[in-house]
Amino acid sequence: MPLDRRQFCTLLTAAALLPLSLSLRAQPREVPVEILHINKSDDGVPNSPLPLLIYHHVIPPQVVDNADYLEHLFRSNGWPPQWRYPVYTFTHFHSNTHEVVGVFSGSARLQLGGEHGKVVEVKVGDVLLIPAGVGHKQISADDDFMLVGAYPPEVKADICHDEPKKMAVRVKAIAQVPLPQTDPVTGHSEGSMLYWHGKK
């Protein structure tokens, strides 16, 4: 059936907007991944045989709301977001869950693995997938540094401090944490699907 002028203009407008709306949707993405092996304990921080993964350039340049984009990305990949906050300025880790954090504002220097651990710089668009047991803390940060944090479904993360006397109990708990069924950034391919499965 031929289109009248009004229908044609409506269709043309919708077609022009389609690529933009699709490009702003948070979908699983394959991005550069930095792999950090933090597998040796540091005082009361167990760390993990699973590598810590840093995904770079996760947020596309045309995105308007970085935090919303990361939350949608994590949620769509099965990692419900739970908070927006910086990183604590003391060494801590989680014994009951893996954690993903995405930088949506500012930049910071983080120490990974405990008080003697590696210091890395993170900025907007970086996402860190932190295995259960791996210590992390904020060394310094911009005033506007903020993250989106998420965990696998139905998980409330515990907060463990660097306490050597509790190491044995925490190592046992960490060994029970299941591998994630999906990767928070790439979905069902690459990322933790490639670097974690078969490592534990």
Secondary structure, 3 states (H helix, E strand, C coil): CCCCHHHHHHHHHHHHHHHHHHHCCCCCCCCCEEEECCCCCECCECCCCCCEEEECCCCCCCCCCHHHHHHHHHHHCCCCEEEEECCCCCCEECCCCCEEEEEEECEEEEEECCCCCEEEEEECCCEEEECCCCCEEEEEECCCCEEEEECCCCCCCCCEECCHHHHHHHHHHHHCCCCCCCECCCECCCHHHHHCCCCC
